[in-house]
């Protein structure tokens, strides 16, 4: 209680300091603060994962097959600890962080629960530190977005500025964990915020730069993925085109398999039974294919720098790897199975994201294709640079899976220093994005929520309709009348009402129809009919019903189809709740459009 009071006093003090500023200047100042906190959160997550990972495998260094059996149990322990933490401490679903942020913007007025400022960080540290085959990026994005959202709410900002700070938090989180400020801004613009203007980019830049500086201070100035690259040559253009198409195929496989497999695993009854099956399958996969352990970034470093693949002492499959073709075949299995290991981790109780696995699979895809082509064309003088292919493949898969080509291009360039490969990065990412979009309209983050009609898009009209809630637009000041009421009772209801429509209900308050003032005007002064005529003699059926939880675009289609001005709102048992009118919707639409405008 004392802590809550101190926190309240702190926010009150900050609000007093900011009162003299305009709200736009407040956002600029707060974006800097949000960026610093997101940078610290990114550092904390990275250090926590590395610390747990180091203390678990340092004593056998992960390279001695005699101790390889520990791969069977470590990930399952991490998943169990994470599941218990989420289930009994947090008591909330914190998985799939990027999707949760999108839902918060579209359905919850950009409000994210305060515990998300730290809960995803704790759960993902344990999950990944113990070897869960997922990424840390989505949890830190959720953490950063929660920091921005809660700072904006505590400072009493408007919805549009809370949304900007939410975006600043997400951008700062990406920038902090990758040391990539430009990629953080592009990630927010392409994936999270649907209708942002140029005036809102400055807060995003302040947030990402401050988060990156914090990351450099605590983690040093080394690049996340330092690599050895070959110069770009025009003769390799056909290969990068082929890599773009291959990345698209892998992206479609990645997205569809992930969503299908997670649904299958989650259909298993009982959280502990689901955990046991997932942990056993994940442990077996990592036991056979050690690069699936954790984020897999150690293996990426080997691929990016042309290192030696010495898996003979690390896996029972090592004795097969004695011919040139066994290496690409081995990594092809890793490419295909990473999706399974990631899904087992997430659906089995772990907390992690698909961002890291996307980079991992993209790198492996680039290596498999390049190594295979080099083996096919061996002795012909044709050579494909494998390290370049690994790097470009990462961008290709990001562009396809996340459907964010600009983020893919500049993130990979920033985290590797590979700006000399900008042309192949653009080429492969564009082809992968375009080819994937032909088959998959939505990204892995948006596919599920798009099916529910909860996705905000860059189409302002559709975005506003998504934000409007039917339940907020119900007018309940209509006077209901019973279906068997007399004309006299109906006239009495008319005299007490300011409306000209009267919903008709039965004894259980189920909606039956309506009576308009125009329908009874000719009889309402004939007192001799008051006990002879009944409501059902004047009642009309409604051309359509609206449900309280119905999506606004569906409601608008009903108005368009029926040409009605008012439609009754009922629940799924047809209990009368009120009416919704075109005028109310249009008024709310104009207000919401002003809210989402960031100019």
Helices and strands as residue ranges (DSSP letters): H 2-18, H 23-57, G 65-67, H 70-84, I 85-90, H 97-107, G 114-117, H 119-129, H 137-154, H 159-178, H 181-187, I 188-192, G 198-200, H 201-219, G 234-236, H 237-266, H 271-288, G 290-292, H 297-304, G 318-320, H 324-347, H 355-376, H 386-401, H 405-416, G 419-421, H 422-439, H 447-451, H 460-467, G 470-473, E 481-482, H 487-495, E 501-505, E 511-516, H 517-520, G 527-529, H 535-538, E 545-547, H 552-562, E 566-570, E 576-581, H 582-596
